[in-house]
């Protein structure tokens, strides 16, 4: 039986898989190093794209905000127009109603002047006048006020030495207004200053001046004295 020579040891068997792992690890490390610069470039492009999208969103938001403000302004103008038209329609309706009631108010006024406004008729008449006043009806026209063709209608004309301008001396029918709207002018009799009254006064003044100057000539004695 032969013996193996001593002094030589057999090398342990190394699995082939272990030897293959080292090159693979090196490959993975290299691949990671190569991927890092590429990954940075991709992030920059993505960031640029996001910024562009953000700018687009901001632009769209600004446009939508402007559109909303314009629509809100148009709506406010529409509401004001509707409110103004509503008030105008209401005023016209009230004015038409009160205009139809003016003859009734004239009859009530004549009855009051003749002392016929008594009893239940008086209560009804006062209630009607109160309702008309609540609706905004105002009566105007007084004796002694200056004639104004915008609010007065002259039905009678005369001359009087007691006035210095065209004056309403008699109210034949009162006028009525609703706010700034005249429903009916006041129908009046007017008087103007007497023609020639001012001229007569001037002549009298001139005569008085002559009378005052006359004694001065007598005191001097005239040209024949001396």
Secondary structure, DSSP 8 states (H G I E B T S, - for coil): -----TT--------HHHHHHHHHHHHHHHHHHHHHHHHHHHHHHHHHHHHHHHHHHHHHHHHHHHHHHHHHHHHHHHHHHHHHHHHHHHHHHHHHHHHHHHHHHHHHHHHHHTT---HHHHHHHHHHHHHHHHTTEEEE--TTSB--TTTEEEEEEEEETT-SS-EEEEEEE-EEEETTEEEE-EEEEEEEE-TTHHHHHHHHHHHHHHHHHHHHHHHH-TTT--
